[in-house]
Amino acid sequence: MKSLNNMVSALVLGGLVAMSSSVMAQDEAAPAEPAPDLRAEAAANMSQLLDFVKQGQVTDAKANRDREARFAAAKANQEQMLRDAEAERTREERRSAQLEDTFEANELLVADKQEQLRERLGALTELFGHLTAASGDLKSNLDVSLVSSQYPDRGLFLQDLIDKMSTSDRLPSIEEIERVWYEMLREITETGKVVSFTTEVATASGERAPRDVVRIGAFNVIDTEGNYLAYANESLAVLPRQPAGNYTGWASELANASGGMHQFGIDPTGPTGGSFLAAIIDSPNLEERWHQGGYVGYAITAVGIFAFLLAILRVLVLTGVSAKVSKQLKSDKAMDNNPLGRVLKVHEDNPSMDLETLELKMSEAVMRETPKLESGLTLLKIIAAVAPLMGLLGTVTGMIVTFQAITIFGAGDPKAMAGGISGALITTVLGLLVAIPTVLLHTLVNGRAQRIIHVLTEQATGIVATHSEASSK
């Protein structure tokens, strides 16, 4: 009996453990109704213990059936999803094949339509090509034409037309072709007109204000004050430098005139951008060219001024001396305020001097006066010889600087290279401008001095001859 009880107790404990494991697995697998906690209530006797074991087995069996049912439902759902995916793939493959067939058919249709378009266009293709080229040339001319200052934004439709004709599926309309023709005729017509209109003008300081301007064809635009204007970036601006001479005066008269014929200086290259007027304006004036000579040019100028002042001073001095000598020739008494008087005074102070001594004294007196009369002549001669050499020095140094710039920046811009060479040659011009007048002034001063010296020599020789005749008698 005791062994039977022990066996029953073991079976009950095993059932309780199995029931507890089954309950824990059921809790982990899926949410379910909570099973009664049999362990919380102790069995009163063996019969009650057997009932508890039986209830646990029933609960485990129900949980297993529910779990199997869920597994079966999930498997069926996944199989259905697989069948749906395979069916969708089949449908898409059929659709892809249809689209490929449609694409190939469309390609054939497009090629056929393009061939039909080429056949129907025929000679129009060449015509539209010429129209595109003409529109491009016209737009380039309108962008820089002075007429566009009065009629802005004329080239916008041309750009749209060019973009439109660049595609093969769009053709220009009759109105667009006629407008190209109209703009060509308007440009030609406006080139021969002198008209006045109001537009914004930018000053040299950058301020913009409306002004009344006059357009002379496609050559020049001026304001009422006679200032020449430049057209760039679709706007008018006052030129920073105006043409020299009577051009601004003529422009003012034309701008304020109401009719008639008026003299005016136009730029013949106006339709191409006014390059001739720009070149004239950019050309340096006399002062700017002088400054291009640099320090060597300044030195040559200083030497030239000194030579000119020295020559003028010597001319004035010799003119005064010549007048005194002429007065002395008319007088019988020797005066010491002039070279001739001082020479004659030698004989006058020593009338009884012998012939050889008198001749020596007279020659000595003439030689004593000669350096005073020839003063400055040697310096003028040196300046006339040195000035061209200084000019050559400035030219050589300027060429060195120019070739150094070419070495650094290259010779891609002939204008820059020509400007440097032109500036280097300025010193040569300055040297010649100093040397040539200095030679002429030297000749003038030397001539006046030699005339006075000739008078002194002539008078001294006459006195010696007279004294010789008197001694021989």
Secondary structure, 3 states (H helix, E strand, C coil): CHHHHHHHHHHHHHHHHHHHHHHHHHHHHCCCCCCCCHHHCCCCCHHHHHHHHHHHHHHHHHHHHHHHHHHHHHHHHHHHHHHHHHHHHHHHHHHHHHHHHHHHHHHHHHHHHHHHHHHHHCCHHHHHHHHHHHHHHHHHHHHHCHHHHCCCCCCHHHHHHHHHHCCCCCCCCHHHHHHHHHHHHHHHHHHCCEEEEEEEEECCCCCEEEEEEEEECCCEEEECCCCEEEEECCEEEECCCCCCCCHHHHHHHHHCCCCCCCCCCCCCCHHHCCHHHHHHHHCCCHHHHHHHCHHHHHHHHHHHHHHHHHHHHHHHHHHHHHHHHHHHHCCCCCCCCCHHHHHHHHHHHCCCCCHHHHHHHHHHHHHHHHHHHCCCHHHHHHHHHHHHHHHHHHHHHHHHHHHHHHHHHCCCCHHHHHHHHHHHHHHHHHHHHHHHHHHHHHHHHHHHHHHHHHHHHHHHHHHHHHHHHHHHC
